[in-house]
Amino acid sequence: MNPQEKQRILDQQAYESARGGPPEGFPQFPDLPGLRYTDPAFFALEMEHLWRKTWLYAVHADELPEVGSYIQWSRLGEPLFFIRGEDQKVRCFYNTCRHRGAPVVTEPSGKSRGVSCKYHGWTYNTRGELINLRDRRDFVGLDLSCRSLVEVRCENIGNLYFVNLDADAMPLRDYLGPVAQALDEMKPDTLALIDKSTIQVKCNVKILIDAFLEVYHLKSIHQNTVDRFLDHRGSAITLYEHGHSRMVTPFKREGWKDPGVRGLPEIEGVDPWFGDTNLSLMAYPNLVTPVSPWGIPVLAFWPETIDTMSIDVYWFAPHWGEGPRPEVWDMRIRNFAAILEEDLQFADKIQIAAMSSGLRDFPLNYQERRIYHWHEELDRRIGADRVPEALRVKPLLQPYWDENWKPAEAAAETEQA
């Protein structure tokens, strides 16, 4: 990270710690409609216009280690699979034969020089091209070149592969913008997949996404863990285009180091500055990662039904070398899981409350502006005219998108200095 950006973050952290209230002129947020978490029609709009039309993290290169390696993927309710071709390129296809729709891969993962429909034997190579079929003589005018598997947009940031069902979407790097640049700082082409797990939660996906966009809750539910070393009142927040955001929370004690990383290899070439603070990225709509020189845990939040969701938890880091995974990693993963459990403890109860008559709308404060930013972007994706008036979020934050933005008071103090 360049020195000017570091200084901007430090200046904002100092301002945030010292301020007596929100910046002068900062807007009051209208209450966030609770029906956004419970209304079936709104959920359908969200699924159609957001989740099916955006870039989403899907697989790591280590899950496709060799030519012909494949893995099925169905997070969006569509039958997809990824496969590594002879040219080493990772591609994504619908797991649907172009004859009559039978699957061409049936195992969750595996390796094959090509894939074949298990119904009638149509065969495709690793590029998805139809190369053989049974009784070709009986098809009149069949052009094999027009019957390739249907490909899905798949692009990568280093070893991290993203997917988008929208064939007309902008390129991944253009979409992620400053988030892609921040991920590049972690040398993603060198990171191995250290661990992967999934947690099921009984709540609307936005309830937990909201929880990971603020640190207002630290003193309540992380008293004996995160709150011991993070200064939530000093968080520097940056809002980006397309709904992305960044939150950099300082440590309470200068020079503090996370004891949980002792013994772990560092990512070669990463700026040590990342080890002196807690920098968390939101890649809209569902990826959260607190990056560090020792690797990055990645949380991917997925809707399943209107009141159920899941979290995929990944660890990407430098590989330890030969032999089994060191015990220090087991401890680090357990500690992180314990903190996650603290975050999840009220999720199902909040969902019940949102569906009750006791709570309908949510007031948000200045510290929670990343949440409002997330919901503003959702309405932009859906289209304000499609969102029922009672469920809309009034657009207020675009003037604060500029990554160089400073509150008026902080800017004046800087000029005077």
N, C-alpha and C positions, 0 to 999 in steps of 0.2 A: 504494500500500500504506500502511495506517495506521501511525503512529509506534509504537504498542504492538507490532504484529506485527514490524516491523523490529527493535525492541529485543529481542524474544524470540529472533529469529534470531541477532542478534549475541551474545546471552548464551549461546545454545547453541553457537555457533561457538567462543567463548572457552572454554567448558567442554570441548568436544571436543578442542581443541588441547592443553589442559592435563592432561587425565585420564591416569591411569596404567594404566587397564584399563577393562573394561566397567563400567557403573554397578552399584552394589551391588544384588543381587537380580535382575539381568537374567538371563533363563533361558539355559541352554545349549541350543543347537539340536540336535535329533537329526539325523543325516546325512540329506541329501536323497536319496531313492532314485534311482539312475541309470536305472532302468527307466522312470521317468516320461518320459524322452527317447527311449526305444527300443521300448516295448511297444505293439504295434498296437492292442490292446484299449483301452489307456488313451488313445491318440491318438483313437480313435473316440469315446470318452466326452467328451474335450475338445472335439472338433469339434461334437458334438451339443449339449452343455450350456453351452458357453462361447461359441464363435464364432458360432453361429447364434442366440444369445439375448442379445446385448449391443450397445451402441451403438458404432459404428465409423466413423472418419472416411472419407469417400468422395470428395467432389468440392469444388472451390472455385467460387464464383460466377462467376469469370472464364471458367470452362470452359462456362458457359451464359449468354453475354452478352446474348442477345436473346430475345424471344418466339419460341418454337418451337425454340430451340437444344436439342439433345439429345446425350447421350453414353452409350455402353454401359459397363457395369461388371459384372465377374464375379469379384471377389475371393473371394466366399464359395462359388464353384462353382455359383451360381444365375445364370440369364440375366436381368439387370436393366438398366434404363436410366433416366436422369434427364432431365427435360424441363422447360423454363421455360414456364409457361402465360401466357395473355393477361392474367391478373391479377398477373403477375410472380412468382407462387409457384413454387418449385421442387418438383417431385414425383418420386417414384420408383415405377416399375412393373415387374412381370415382363414381359420381352420375349416375351410368349406370347399369341397371339391366342386369344380365348375360343371360337373355333369348333373348330379341330382342332390348335391348338398351334404353328402356324408363327410365326416371328418377325415383329414389326411394324416393326422397324428392322434393317437389315442392315449399314449402314456404322458404323464405330467412333464417329463423331460427325457432326453435321450440323445442318441447320435445316429445319423443316417446320411448316406450320400445323396439321398433323395427321399421324397415322401410319396406315399401311395394311398389312394382312397381304399378303404377296407371293404367297400360295398361292391364296386365294379372294377377296381384295379387301375384306375387312371393314375399315372405316375408323373411327378413333377421333380425338377432338379432343385438345388438349393437357391436358385434365383427365382423360383416360383414358376418356371416355364413348363408347360405341358410337353413331355417328351415321349410318352408312350401311352397306349390304351389298348384294351382288349377288343378284338374284332373291328378294327378300324374300317374294314371293307363295308360294314353295314351302315356307316354314316355318310350321308350324301353332302358333299361340299363342305366338310368340316375343316376349318382352318385352325391348326393347333396353335399358331401364334396369337390368335385372338382369344384363347381359352386359358391363359395363365391364371394362377391364383391371384385374387384381388389383394393388392399391396396396400399397406397402411403407412402413413408418414412416420418415419423413425429417424431421429437424429441424436447426436450425442454431444456431451461435454466430457471430454476425456473418456473414462471407462463407464460413465453414467449414460444410459440410453433412455430417451424419452419418446413417447408416442403421442400422436394426435389423429383423431378420426376425421378431422377436417382436412381434406386434400388441398384446400386453398389457403391454409394457415400460413402466416409469415414464418420465415425460418426461425428455428429454435433460438439461436443466439440473438437475433434481433428482438425476439419476444422477451427473453430474459434480461437483456441489456446489462445493467450494473450488477445484477445477481450472477450472471454468467462470468463477469469480470472477477467478482469476489470468489466464485468457485475456482476459477483459474489460479487464484493465489494459493490454493491448496493442492496444486499439481494433480488434478484428478486423473490424469493418464497414468499415474504411478500408484494409485490407491487400490488395494485389494479389498475384496468383500470378506470381512472378518466374522460377521455374524448377521443373522436375519431371523426375525420372529414376528408374529402377528398377535395382536390383542383385540378381542371383540368387546364392544362397549354398547350398552343399551341407551343410546341418545342420538339425536340428530347430529350429523357430522359437524355442523357449524358451532355447536356448543363447545366442542373440544378445540376446534380451530381457534375460536375466540380466546380460549384459555391460554393458548401458546403465543398470543399476540400482545400480551401485557405482563408486567411483573407487579402489578398492583396487589396481587394475591399472596406475595411471598411471605409476608409477616403472619398470615393466617394459617396457611397449610404447609409451609416449608420452614417452620421455625427452627427445627433442629438439623436442617440440611442446607438448602440453597441460601436461605436468608442469613446464615452465619457468615457468608463471605461476599454476597452481592449487595450493592447499594442501589436499591430499586429507585430511589428518588433522584439518582443521577443519570438515569438512562437517556441516551441520545438516540432519538428516533428519526429515521429518514423515510419518507414516503416516495415511492417511485411510480412511474407510469405502469399501466397494465395491472395494478393492484399489488405489485411487489412492495416489500418494505424491509427495513433493517433496524435492529435495535442493538445498541452497544451499551452494556451495563457495566460500570466500573466495579472493581473489587473494593471492599471496605478498607482494606489495609494495603498500602502501597508495597509492592514487592511480593504480595501473597502468591503462592503457587499451589495448584491443585495437587494434593498428595496422591490422588488416584492415578496420576500419569507417571509416577516414578517407575522406571524400568521399561517404559514403552519407547520404541524408536520414534524419532521425530521425522516429519516429512522433510526431505532434503530440500533446502533452498527456501523454505517458508520464513517470512519475516517473523522474528521472535516477538514482535509487538502483539501478535495474535494470542500469545500466551499470557499477556499481561492484562487482559480484559475479557469480557464475555460478549462475543459478537454473534448474534443470531439472525439468520436470513429467512424471509418468507418468499418462496417462489410460488406465485399465485397459480392455482388456488389452494394447494394442499401440502406443499413440502416445506418443512421447517428444519433448519439445521444450525446448531451452534458450532461454528467451525473453530478449529484449534490446530496448533502445530503437530499434535499427536494424532490427528485424524478427525473425522466428522461423523457423529451420530446423525442419521437422517430419519425423520418421522414423516411418513406419508399417510394422510388421513383420507379415508375412502367412505363414501355413502353406500349403504346397502339397502335400507328401507328408510322411510321418513323418520323412524325413531331407533334405528340401529346403524352402527358403523364399525369400522375396524381401523386399526393403526398398524401399518407395517413399520417395524423398527430395524434399521440397518446400521451397521458400523463399517465405515470405510477408512482404512488406515494403511500405513506401510506394513508389508508382510514381515513377520519376525524371522523368516528364514527356514531352515530345516527343522523337522520334528513337529510334535503336536503344539497346539496353541498354548502359550505360556499362561500360568495360573493368574498372572497379573491382569490378563484380559478378562478372565472369568469374574474376578473381583470388580473390575471397572463396569462390566455389563450388569452385574447384580446391583451395584450402587445406583446406576442410572435407572434400572428397572424399579428400584425402591422409590426414587424421586418421581418417576412416572406414575406409580401407584398413588402417590399423594395427589397428583394432578387429576387422576381419574376418580377419586373417591366420591365426588358429588355429582358426577356427570348424569347418572341415571335419575338421581333425585331432581336435578335441575330440569330434566326433560319432563318429569311428572309435573313439576311446578308450572312449567310453560304450558302444559295442556290443561291445567286446572283453572278455576275462576279466580284464584288468588294472585295470579301474576299474568299480565298480558304484555307489558312493554318494559324495556330496559333503559334506564338512564346511563349514559356513558360520560366519563370525565376526560380531561385533557390527556391523562396518562394512557387512556384506552383508545386513543385516536387511530391506532392501527386497525382496531376492530371496525370502526366506522369506515375507514378507508377500504377495508375488505368488502364490506357490504355495499358501499357506493359502486365499486367495480362490478359486483354481481348484477346490480340493476342496469349498469351500462351494457353488460353482456346480454342480459335478457332483452333489454330495450324498455325504457321507462313507460312507453305506451302499452306494453304488455303486462306490466306489474299493476295489480289493483291499487287504487289510490291509497287505501288504508294501509297497504303494506310497503309503500315506497320509502326509500331513504333519500332525503333531500341532499343534492350534491353541494358540498361546502368546502371540501379540502383541496381541490385542484390548485388554488393559489399557493399551497404549501408543498407541492410536489418537488419543487426545485431542490436538488440534493445539496445545493449550497445555501439553502434558506437558513436564516438566523432570525430568532425573535427580535423585534425592534429594539428592545432594551439591550440585548446582547450586542447587536450591531453597533448601537450608539457607544457602548462602553469600549468596544474594540477600536472605533474611530478615535475616541478621545485618548486612548492609550497610544 
